[in-house]
Amino acid sequence: MAQQPTLFEGSKRLVYDDAIELTLQSMQAYGPAHEHWGIAWSGGKDSTATLTLIVHLLDTGRLQPPKSLSVFYADTRQELPPLAISAEAIMRQMEERGIRCEVVRAPLDKRFLVYILGRGVPPPNNNTLRWCTRQIKVDPMTQALADRLDRLDGSILMITGVRQGESAMRDGRIAMSCGKDGAECGQGWYQEVLPQSKGIRGRIATLAPLLHWRVCNVWDWLRIYAPMREYGGWATAAIADAYGGDEAEEVNARTGCNGCPLASKDKALDAVIASSQWSYLAPLKRLKPIYRDLRKPHNRLRKAGIERLKDGKAAANPQRMGPLTFEARLWALSEILVIQDEINAAARAAGRPAVDILNPEEEARIRELIAAGTWPQGWDGDEPTADTPMDTVFSDGSVQPLFI
């Protein structure tokens, strides 16, 4: 059998093969030090480019395979449909190759919509309550890695899709630590520990072998080369739809969740529905207003200001707003199901993929938690709604009476 063509030979040589060569050097420098490799995959452009390129390098013999390779797909249940659909297709392709892929999700009660509508925790915001990324992505991934390490001897090299230039804040962290643990400039961001990870410290290292890639390199790989049979025939071309279609490189929008409560504008979703083939997803634009309404006072409870801590002192914010009322939760659940039904009816009519905002298991659990009278810790449900006029109580316990 003739050897499969590679990126490194003949007329098919990529114009940015220096970048690929650096990636290869990075993997050759640090890969052999670890018997086991893992790839943290979000389904986005950078992590998908990393995943498919590493597998291609293994397929073509450019990299010596590790004792085991595990892919961990972070399924937040909130991804934009083109990304979720592409991820499903890539997972099928990995299964055909015999590559172990674990779908990592938060436990049912901690999933985004179950946590909000079932337990009553308000949607996240950028100021006081940004709980979503940690809960539906970071914590489940950390637990999955710890579980995997429990079944392995030795250490594991976790390969990530972090790139310089993806985020100014992230770039700052990279600049401070790109030479950590002996890594040389251009060889990828290598660290011998995963910070703040209980149970796996000292047995895991992280490497970002595409750290030096430009966004144009990523798009060339995903849209041109990776889908070609000789490079793996990966189902990556559709990922551009989640970043702006043919204008993806120029738009270069960061993707987020459907109707992300933390984003001021749904740039990625706007780019998706601007495409004729995805225009039926336009009702997803109604998610953000729902989350915004849920944070309003009439949909939430408020502490009356009389609670005391165990030491007898008043709480720092004695009249803080809290969880969602049952009425608000049921209203939002109904609205979200209407959006889902509307999209899927249009999908059936046009022969397009359906969406899965809330599956039957999640809907049933939300209704079960509401029926059981579930409130977040520290709340009883008998507190007044947050729009109820009341005396103002300050953190020192002093009271300003309500003047009517």
Secondary structure, DSSP 4 states (H G I P E B T S, - for coil): -PPPP-TTSGGG--TTHHHHHHHHHHHHHHGGG-SEEEEEE-SSHHHHHHHHHHHHHHHTTSS---SEEEEEEE--S---HHHHHHHHHHHHHHHHHT-EEEEE---GGGSHHHHHHTT-PPPP-SSS---HHIIIIIHHHHHHHHHHHHT-SS-EEEE----TTS-HHHHHHHHHHTTGGGPPTTS-EEESS-TT-TTTTTSEEEEETTTT--HHHHHHIIIIITTSGGGT--S-GGGGGGGTGGGHHHH-PPP-STT-TT-SS-HHHHHHHTSGGGGGGGGGGGHHHHHHHHTSGGGEEE--S--B-TTSPBPSSTT-EEEEPHHHHHHHHHHHHHHHHHHHHHHHHHT-----SS-HHHHHHHHHHHHTT---TT--S-SPBTTS---EE-TTS-EEPPP-
